[in-house]
Amino acid sequence: HVAFKLALQRMQVSQSIALATSFVTCVCVVVGKLGPSVATDAIDAIEPGLTFRLIVQVFVFAFRKVRSHADRKACAVAAASLLADVPALLQPAQSATWTALCLAELQLLAEHVDH
């Protein structure tokens, strides 16, 4: 969780789109390789509920900026895993977060990016 904390502090200071996109891609790789609970637990250890705020405020925006095929695939896999396998995200209180992530994933899958 220390790596996530450092990256989040750096993102807060620089507010760089490239850094936010790289952070989201990194989190997505962790979710894809280790499962959503590893990433969500590490992020929520920094601050409870931070995962859901990041989904709405950072992930949804960053998904539109991901360009490489491999990164887009990692983000799509992670989003599907988060949507299906995070019990707290399936609760009615998080329906807006779930919907935002679902729509971001659909846009990610629908957009064709030329290389």
C-alpha positions as CSV (number, residue, x, y, z in Angstrom):
1,H,0.0,0.0,0.0
2,V,3.0,2.3,0.4
3,A,3.6,2.4,-3.4
4,F,-0.1,3.4,-3.9
5,K,0.2,6.1,-1.2
6,L,3.3,7.6,-2.8
7,A,1.8,7.6,-6.3
8,L,-1.4,9.2,-5.0
9,Q,0.6,11.9,-3.2
10,R,2.5,12.6,-6.4
11,M,-0.7,12.7,-8.4
12,Q,-2.2,15.2,-5.9
13,V,0.8,17.5,-6.2
14,S,1.4,17.3,-10.0
15,Q,-2.2,16.8,-11.3
16,S,-0.7,15.3,-14.4
17,I,-3.0,13.5,-16.8
18,A,-0.2,11.1,-17.8
19,L,0.6,10.2,-14.2
20,A,-3.1,9.6,-13.4
21,T,-3.4,7.4,-16.5
22,S,-0.2,5.5,-15.5
23,F,-1.5,5.1,-12.0
24,V,-4.8,3.7,-13.1
25,T,-3.1,1.3,-15.6
26,C,-0.9,0.1,-12.8
27,V,-3.8,-0.5,-10.4
28,C,-5.6,-2.3,-13.2
29,V,-2.6,-4.6,-13.8
30,V,-2.6,-5.4,-10.0
31,V,-6.3,-6.1,-10.1
32,G,-5.9,-8.3,-13.2
33,K,-3.0,-10.3,-11.8
34,L,-3.7,-10.4,-8.0
35,G,-7.5,-9.8,-7.8
36,P,-9.5,-6.8,-6.9
37,S,-9.3,-7.2,-3.2
38,V,-5.6,-6.8,-3.2
39,A,-5.8,-3.4,-4.9
40,T,-9.0,-2.2,-3.1
41,D,-7.7,-3.3,0.4
42,A,-4.4,-1.5,-0.2
43,I,-6.0,1.7,-1.4
44,D,-8.7,1.7,1.3
45,A,-5.9,1.2,3.9
46,I,-4.7,4.6,3.0
47,E,-8.2,6.1,3.6
48,P,-11.5,4.2,3.9
49,G,-13.7,4.6,0.9
50,L,-10.8,6.0,-1.3
51,T,-11.2,3.3,-3.9
52,F,-14.7,4.4,-4.7
53,R,-13.7,8.0,-4.9
54,L,-10.8,7.2,-7.2
55,I,-13.1,5.2,-9.5
56,V,-15.4,8.1,-9.9
57,Q,-12.8,10.9,-10.0
58,V,-9.8,9.3,-11.6
59,F,-10.5,5.9,-13.2
60,V,-13.5,7.0,-15.3
61,F,-11.5,10.0,-16.7
62,A,-8.2,8.0,-17.2
63,F,-9.9,5.2,-19.1
64,R,-10.5,7.7,-21.9
65,K,-6.8,8.5,-22.0
66,V,-5.4,4.9,-22.2
67,R,-4.1,4.3,-25.7
68,S,-2.0,1.1,-25.9
69,H,-3.8,-2.1,-26.7
70,A,-2.2,-3.9,-23.7
71,D,-3.1,-1.1,-21.3
72,R,-6.7,-0.9,-22.6
73,K,-7.0,-4.7,-22.1
74,A,-5.7,-4.5,-18.6
75,C,-8.2,-1.7,-17.8
76,A,-11.1,-3.7,-19.3
77,V,-10.2,-6.8,-17.4
78,A,-9.8,-4.9,-14.1
79,A,-13.1,-3.0,-14.6
80,A,-15.0,-6.2,-15.2
81,S,-13.4,-7.8,-12.1
82,L,-14.2,-4.8,-9.9
83,L,-17.7,-4.7,-11.2
84,A,-18.4,-8.3,-10.5
85,D,-16.1,-9.3,-7.6
86,V,-16.1,-6.4,-5.1
87,P,-19.1,-6.9,-2.8
88,A,-19.1,-3.4,-1.5
89,L,-19.4,-2.0,-5.0
90,L,-22.5,-4.1,-5.5
91,Q,-24.3,-2.5,-2.6
92,P,-27.1,0.0,-3.4
93,A,-25.1,2.8,-1.8
94,Q,-22.5,2.4,-4.5
95,S,-24.8,2.1,-7.4
96,A,-23.6,5.5,-8.9
97,T,-20.0,4.3,-8.6
98,W,-20.8,0.9,-10.2
99,T,-22.7,2.7,-13.0
100,A,-19.9,5.1,-13.7
101,L,-17.3,2.3,-13.9
102,C,-19.6,0.2,-16.1
103,L,-20.1,3.1,-18.5
104,A,-16.4,3.9,-18.6
105,E,-15.6,0.3,-19.4
106,L,-18.2,0.2,-22.2
107,Q,-16.7,3.4,-23.7
108,L,-13.3,1.8,-23.4
109,L,-14.4,-1.3,-25.2
110,A,-16.4,0.6,-27.9
111,E,-13.6,3.1,-28.8
112,H,-11.3,2.0,-31.5
113,V,-7.8,3.3,-31.2
114,D,-5.4,3.2,-34.2
115,H,-1.8,2.4,-33.5
